[in-house]
Amino acid sequence: MIPLRFLLVAALLCATALTAPPARAEDLGERAFRKCQSCHMVGEGAKLRAGPTLNGIFEAPKGGLEKYRYSRVMAEARKAGEIWSLEALDAFLTDPRKTMPGTRMVFAGIRDPEERAALILWLARFDKEGKVEE
């Protein structure tokens, strides 16, 4: 049975007209993550950097990693019960500072919807422990 989160991410891929074969989409997501890896880690053994680890990010509470000290806006989002839904991740990765004014994330965003969708799909593969869900 296919987990619901993969179906939702697949819907995003369809909505952005991603026509690449799945292997290419996965490669595109991993390549897109290179823009993130100076501040974030994902996978088994991931550690905090300037930003929190991104294991299990999909459908997780915003600002939800206990070991990380988030910006005020991210802590407020957690208190409000906000989660990293497909739409929330897509908007945040498009323009973090516009989506969450006050965030400490100093990343301009990913304007290309295909690249953004591939990154979200790639990140959604990692569970909370950093294991890849097949």
PyRosetta script that sets phi, psi and omega in degrees:
from pyrosetta import init, pose_from_sequence

init()
pose = pose_from_sequence("MIPLRFLLVAALLCATALTAPPARAEDLGERAFRKCQSCHMVGEGAKLRAGPTLNGIFEAPKGGLEKYRYSRVMAEARKAGEIWSLEALDAFLTDPRKTMPGTRMVFAGIRDPEERAALILWLARFDKEGKVEE")
pose.set_psi(1, 136.5)
pose.set_omega(1, -178.4)
pose.set_phi(2, -85.0)
pose.set_psi(2, 126.2)
pose.set_omega(2, 178.7)
pose.set_phi(3, -59.8)
pose.set_psi(3, 145.1)
pose.set_omega(3, -178.4)
pose.set_phi(4, -56.2)
pose.set_psi(4, -38.7)
pose.set_omega(4, -177.3)
pose.set_phi(5, -63.1)
pose.set_psi(5, -33.4)
pose.set_omega(5, 177.6)
pose.set_phi(6, -70.9)
pose.set_psi(6, -34.2)
pose.set_omega(6, 176.6)
pose.set_phi(7, -65.6)
pose.set_psi(7, -40.2)
pose.set_omega(7, 178.8)
pose.set_phi(8, -65.8)
pose.set_psi(8, -42.7)
pose.set_omega(8, 178.6)
pose.set_phi(9, -66.5)
pose.set_psi(9, -38.2)
pose.set_omega(9, 176.9)
pose.set_phi(10, -61.2)
pose.set_psi(10, -36.9)
pose.set_omega(10, 177.2)
pose.set_phi(11, -62.3)
pose.set_psi(11, -39.4)
pose.set_omega(11, 176.9)
pose.set_phi(12, -62.8)
pose.set_psi(12, -42.2)
pose.set_omega(12, 179.2)
pose.set_phi(13, -60.7)
pose.set_psi(13, -43.0)
pose.set_omega(13, 178.3)
pose.set_phi(14, -64.9)
pose.set_psi(14, -41.3)
pose.set_omega(14, -177.7)
pose.set_phi(15, -64.6)
pose.set_psi(15, -27.2)
pose.set_omega(15, 179.4)
pose.set_phi(16, -96.8)
pose.set_psi(16, 9.8)
pose.set_omega(16, 175.9)
pose.set_phi(17, 59.6)
pose.set_psi(17, 41.8)
pose.set_omega(17, 176.3)
pose.set_phi(18, -74.2)
pose.set_psi(18, 114.2)
pose.set_omega(18, -174.8)
pose.set_phi(19, -105.9)
pose.set_psi(19, 3.4)
pose.set_omega(19, -179.1)
pose.set_phi(20, -74.5)
pose.set_psi(20, 151.7)
pose.set_omega(20, 174.2)
pose.set_phi(21, -60.6)
pose.set_psi(21, 154.7)
pose.set_omega(21, -176.9)
pose.set_phi(22, -53.2)
pose.set_psi(22, -40.9)
pose.set_omega(22, -179.5)
pose.set_phi(23, -61.8)
pose.set_psi(23, -40.2)
pose.set_omega(23, 178.8)
pose.set_phi(24, -67.6)
pose.set_psi(24, -39.1)
pose.set_omega(24, 178.3)
pose.set_phi(25, -62.1)
pose.set_psi(25, -41.9)
pose.set_omega(25, 178.2)
pose.set_phi(26, -63.6)
pose.set_psi(26, -42.9)
pose.set_omega(26, 177.2)
pose.set_phi(27, -61.9)
pose.set_psi(27, -41.9)
pose.set_omega(27, 179.3)
pose.set_phi(28, -62.4)
pose.set_psi(28, -40.1)
pose.set_omega(28, 178.0)
pose.set_phi(29, -64.9)
pose.set_psi(29, -43.5)
pose.set_omega(29, 178.7)
pose.set_phi(30, -65.5)
pose.set_psi(30, -40.0)
pose.set_omega(30, 176.5)
pose.set_phi(31, -64.8)
pose.set_psi(31, -40.8)
pose.set_omega(31, 179.5)
pose.set_phi(32, -62.1)
pose.set_psi(32, -33.7)
pose.set_omega(32, -179.2)
pose.set_phi(33, -65.3)
pose.set_psi(33, -20.9)
pose.set_omega(33, 177.9)
pose.set_phi(34, -57.7)
pose.set_psi(34, -29.1)
pose.set_omega(34, 177.4)
pose.set_phi(35, -69.4)
pose.set_psi(35, -20.2)
pose.set_omega(35, -175.1)
pose.set_phi(36, -99.6)
pose.set_psi(36, -23.2)
pose.set_omega(36, -166.5)
pose.set_phi(37, -71.2)
pose.set_psi(37, -10.7)
pose.set_omega(37, 174.4)
pose.set_phi(38, -71.4)
pose.set_psi(38, -23.6)
pose.set_omega(38, -179.3)
pose.set_phi(39, -115.5)
pose.set_psi(39, -22.3)
pose.set_omega(39, -174.5)
pose.set_phi(40, -126.9)
pose.set_psi(40, 150.9)
pose.set_omega(40, 172.4)
pose.set_phi(41, -125.1)
pose.set_psi(41, 156.4)
pose.set_omega(41, 176.6)
pose.set_phi(42, -146.3)
pose.set_psi(42, 152.7)
pose.set_omega(42, 179.7)
pose.set_phi(43, 106.3)
pose.set_psi(43, 173.9)
pose.set_omega(43, 179.1)
pose.set_phi(44, -62.6)
pose.set_psi(44, 135.9)
pose.set_omega(44, -179.4)
pose.set_phi(45, 81.7)
pose.set_psi(45, 7.4)
pose.set_omega(45, 179.7)
pose.set_phi(46, -61.8)
pose.set_psi(46, 140.9)
pose.set_omega(46, 179.9)
pose.set_phi(47, -125.4)
pose.set_psi(47, 160.8)
pose.set_omega(47, 176.3)
pose.set_phi(48, -65.3)
pose.set_psi(48, 141.7)
pose.set_omega(48, 171.6)
pose.set_phi(49, -125.2)
pose.set_psi(49, -143.1)
pose.set_omega(49, 175.1)
pose.set_phi(50, -63.1)
pose.set_psi(50, -28.1)
pose.set_omega(50, 176.9)
pose.set_phi(51, -117.5)
pose.set_psi(51, 170.2)
pose.set_omega(51, -179.8)
pose.set_phi(52, -73.4)
pose.set_psi(52, 163.0)
pose.set_omega(52, 172.0)
pose.set_phi(53, -67.4)
pose.set_psi(53, 155.6)
pose.set_omega(53, -176.1)
pose.set_phi(54, -112.7)
pose.set_psi(54, 16.1)
pose.set_omega(54, 176.0)
pose.set_phi(55, -63.3)
pose.set_psi(55, 132.4)
pose.set_omega(55, 176.8)
pose.set_phi(56, 66.3)
pose.set_psi(56, 24.8)
pose.set_omega(56, -175.6)
pose.set_phi(57, -65.6)
pose.set_psi(57, -35.0)
pose.set_omega(57, -174.6)
pose.set_phi(58, -67.1)
pose.set_psi(58, 123.3)
pose.set_omega(58, -178.0)
pose.set_phi(59, 69.8)
pose.set_psi(59, 12.7)
pose.set_omega(59, 177.4)
pose.set_phi(60, -87.8)
pose.set_psi(60, 158.6)
pose.set_omega(60, 176.9)
pose.set_phi(61, -64.8)
pose.set_psi(61, 140.5)
pose.set_omega(61, 173.5)
pose.set_phi(62, -64.5)
pose.set_psi(62, 138.4)
pose.set_omega(62, -179.9)
pose.set_phi(63, 63.8)
pose.set_psi(63, 29.5)
pose.set_omega(63, -170.5)
pose.set_phi(64, -93.4)
pose.set_psi(64, -3.1)
pose.set_omega(64, -179.2)
pose.set_phi(65, -82.7)
pose.set_psi(65, 112.3)
pose.set_omega(65, -173.8)
pose.set_phi(66, -59.0)
pose.set_psi(66, -32.7)
pose.set_omega(66, -174.2)
pose.set_phi(67, -79.3)
pose.set_psi(67, -6.3)
pose.set_omega(67, -174.0)
pose.set_phi(68, -111.1)
pose.set_psi(68, 142.3)
pose.set_omega(68, 178.1)
pose.set_phi(69, -95.7)
pose.set_psi(69, 106.5)
pose.set_omega(69, -175.5)
pose.set_phi(70, -87.1)
pose.set_psi(70, 163.6)
pose.set_omega(70, 173.0)
pose.set_phi(71, -65.4)
pose.set_psi(71, 162.5)
pose.set_omega(71, -179.8)
pose.set_phi(72, -57.8)
pose.set_psi(72, -43.7)
pose.set_omega(72, -177.6)
pose.set_phi(73, -63.6)
pose.set_psi(73, -36.3)
pose.set_omega(73, 179.0)
pose.set_phi(74, -73.0)
pose.set_psi(74, -38.3)
pose.set_omega(74, 176.7)
pose.set_phi(75, -64.3)
pose.set_psi(75, -37.8)
pose.set_omega(75, 177.6)
pose.set_phi(76, -67.1)
pose.set_psi(76, -37.3)
pose.set_omega(76, 177.7)
pose.set_phi(77, -63.5)
pose.set_psi(77, -38.2)
pose.set_omega(77, 177.8)
pose.set_phi(78, -65.0)
pose.set_psi(78, -46.6)
pose.set_omega(78, 179.6)
pose.set_phi(79, -60.1)
pose.set_psi(79, -31.8)
pose.set_omega(79, 179.7)
pose.set_phi(80, -80.1)
pose.set_psi(80, -3.9)
pose.set_omega(80, 178.0)
pose.set_phi(81, 82.2)
pose.set_psi(81, 16.8)
pose.set_omega(81, -179.8)
pose.set_phi(82, -72.4)
pose.set_psi(82, 145.3)
pose.set_omega(82, 179.2)
pose.set_phi(83, -123.4)
pose.set_psi(83, 164.2)
pose.set_omega(83, 175.6)
pose.set_phi(84, -84.9)
pose.set_psi(84, 76.3)
pose.set_omega(84, 175.6)
pose.set_phi(85, -75.1)
pose.set_psi(85, 173.0)
pose.set_omega(85, 176.5)
pose.set_phi(86, -56.0)
pose.set_psi(86, -47.7)
pose.set_omega(86, -178.9)
pose.set_phi(87, -66.0)
pose.set_psi(87, -40.7)
pose.set_omega(87, -179.2)
pose.set_phi(88, -66.0)
pose.set_psi(88, -43.4)
pose.set_omega(88, 177.5)
pose.set_phi(89, -63.2)
pose.set_psi(89, -44.0)
pose.set_omega(89, -179.0)
pose.set_phi(90, -60.9)
pose.set_psi(90, -46.8)
pose.set_omega(90, -179.9)
pose.set_phi(91, -64.9)
pose.set_psi(91, -45.3)
pose.set_omega(91, -178.0)
pose.set_phi(92, -63.9)
pose.set_psi(92, -43.2)
pose.set_omega(92, -179.4)
pose.set_phi(93, -71.3)
pose.set_psi(93, -21.3)
pose.set_omega(93, 175.2)
pose.set_phi(94, -69.9)
pose.set_psi(94, -46.7)
pose.set_omega(94, -178.2)
pose.set_phi(95, -158.5)
pose.set_psi(95, 87.8)
pose.set_omega(95, -175.8)
pose.set_phi(96, -55.5)
pose.set_psi(96, -43.9)
pose.set_omega(96, -175.5)
pose.set_phi(97, -71.6)
pose.set_psi(97, -31.3)
pose.set_omega(97, 177.5)
pose.set_phi(98, -76.0)
pose.set_psi(98, -38.9)
pose.set_omega(98, -178.1)
pose.set_phi(99, -70.3)
pose.set_psi(99, -40.3)
pose.set_omega(99, -179.2)
pose.set_phi(100, -133.0)
pose.set_psi(100, 77.6)
pose.set_omega(100, 179.1)
pose.set_phi(101, -55.2)
pose.set_psi(101, 129.7)
pose.set_omega(101, -178.2)
pose.set_phi(102, 104.3)
pose.set_psi(102, -5.8)
pose.set_omega(102, 177.2)
pose.set_phi(103, -64.9)
pose.set_psi(103, 149.0)
pose.set_omega(103, 177.1)
pose.set_phi(104, -86.8)
pose.set_psi(104, -4.8)
pose.set_omega(104, -178.6)
pose.set_phi(105, -69.6)
pose.set_psi(105, 119.0)
pose.set_omega(105, -177.7)
pose.set_phi(106, -102.1)
pose.set_psi(106, 62.5)
pose.set_omega(106, -177.9)
pose.set_phi(107, -125.9)
pose.set_psi(107, 131.5)
pose.set_omega(107, -176.2)
pose.set_phi(108, -69.5)
pose.set_psi(108, -23.3)
pose.set_omega(108, -179.4)
pose.set_phi(109, 107.3)
pose.set_psi(109, 172.0)
pose.set_omega(109, 179.1)
pose.set_phi(110, -116.0)
pose.set_psi(110, 109.7)
pose.set_omega(110, -176.1)
pose.set_phi(111, -77.4)
pose.set_psi(111, -31.7)
pose.set_omega(111, -176.3)
pose.set_phi(112, -73.7)
pose.set_psi(112, 114.9)
pose.set_omega(112, -177.3)
pose.set_phi(113, -63.1)
pose.set_psi(113, -31.8)
pose.set_omega(113, 178.2)
pose.set_phi(114, -67.0)
pose.set_psi(114, -44.2)
pose.set_omega(114, 178.9)
pose.set_phi(115, -65.4)
pose.set_psi(115, -41.8)
pose.set_omega(115, 179.3)
pose.set_phi(116, -62.7)
pose.set_psi(116, -45.1)
pose.set_omega(116, 179.6)
pose.set_phi(117, -62.9)
pose.set_psi(117, -42.1)
pose.set_omega(117, 179.1)
pose.set_phi(118, -64.2)
pose.set_psi(118, -38.8)
pose.set_omega(118, 177.9)
pose.set_phi(119, -64.0)
pose.set_psi(119, -45.1)
pose.set_omega(119, 179.7)
pose.set_phi(120, -62.3)
pose.set_psi(120, -43.9)
pose.set_omega(120, 177.9)
pose.set_phi(121, -60.4)
pose.set_psi(121, -43.9)
pose.set_omega(121, -179.6)
pose.set_phi(122, -64.4)
pose.set_psi(122, -45.4)
pose.set_omega(122, 179.2)
pose.set_phi(123, -64.5)
pose.set_psi(123, -35.3)
pose.set_omega(123, -177.6)
pose.set_phi(124, -65.3)
pose.set_psi(124, -15.8)
pose.set_omega(124, -179.6)
pose.set_phi(125, -72.1)
pose.set_psi(125, -21.4)
pose.set_omega(125, -173.7)
pose.set_phi(126, -93.0)
pose.set_psi(126, 126.0)
pose.set_omega(126, 176.1)
pose.set_phi(127, -82.2)
pose.set_psi(127, -176.1)
pose.set_omega(127, -175.7)
pose.set_phi(128, -61.1)
pose.set_psi(128, -27.9)
pose.set_omega(128, 179.9)
pose.set_phi(129, -89.2)
pose.set_psi(129, -2.9)
pose.set_omega(129, 179.3)
pose.set_phi(130, 89.6)
pose.set_psi(130, 7.0)
pose.set_omega(130, 177.4)
pose.set_phi(131, -82.0)
pose.set_psi(131, 143.6)
pose.set_omega(131, -179.4)
pose.set_phi(132, -82.4)
pose.set_psi(132, 125.3)
pose.set_omega(132, 176.0)
pose.set_phi(133, -88.0)
pose.set_psi(133, 122.9)
pose.set_omega(133, -178.9)
pose.set_phi(134, -86.3)
pose.dump_pdb("model.pdb")
